[in-house]
Amino acid sequence: MCGKDLQKMTEIVTRTEKVELIQSVRNSQFTRTCLADNLPAKSVIVLPMVAGKRKLGAIVLTFREQQAFSDETVNRGEIVSKQISLVVDKMKVMEELKKNEKRLQRTNNEKDKFFSIIAHDIKSPFSSFLGLTEIMADDFDQFTIKEIQQFIVTMRDSASNLYRLLENLLEWARIQQGFMQFKPELIALSGIVNDSAELIQNAAFNKEIEISHEIPEDFMVFADAHMLETIIRNLISNALKYTPKGGNITVSANTAADRSAIITVTDTGIGMCNEIIENLFRVDVNTSRKGTEGEPSTGLGLILCKEFIEKHGGNIDVISSPDKGSSFIISLPPKAFP
């Protein structure tokens, strides 16, 4: 209780920005007998600490002998309080500037590393694309129709990979700059999953992988439709990339005790070690691996998923072991947090 008395006294002075004079500690409205007995003082001055419009707290000056405070004493106290306030405020500003500088430097270093990874991964499909066009341009007459068709399929795959990479990169840049609108609403999850799976059905067919979901048509989530579709599409695409031929990908959903929507994307793929999992969502660490059929990967899709999920106030967890598949578990709250 004694501590609360002193706290109440400083809070009032901080809020009102007015000096509080306590000539007799024992008789003060702020203190009880227990506090008076424990303070080695008979009188107290409580001075507000203010710098500009910023309220920093209060200074408590104690006197061993009971005082009849003069105007001169109060004025001196106010001068000392203002000087200390200016020094404390400057120290706080400098400390905050140093924190911001370190944070900005760390962010810039992360982005520099990230863009170097992206630049390398953009170069690969371009090199493949250009190499095939040069071969076809120089020796077109020497190839059979079947060989030309194979070239075209390879070029299409390179162009598709590049398009998905640029699409993710553009979305990531938009959310970093704050340009992406966030409009959560109640939407049926099954429709989002069906649309996302349809976009990559051709790749799944080529790898003989079955994509299925166990989501009731009336299972609703509170989310931004575009962001949620991007999340689901990237997670299914990631699972497809690291699942061998003949494997399975399953999307399931349920409601947690706190009414959060739990969405899980599970595959029978090659899985991941703990080191990859720990760095999976870091922009400054390259955790990308080629898929089971040599598909290129940048890791940007998963980073984008995490950004979008956190925009909803949710989180994403990963359960995986080498050669035992992976499960990506999303938790979205019943209400979105802008």
Order of alpha helices (4+ residues) and beta strands (2+ residues): alpha-beta-alpha-beta-beta-alpha-alpha-beta-alpha-alpha-beta-beta-alpha-beta-beta-alpha-alpha-beta-beta
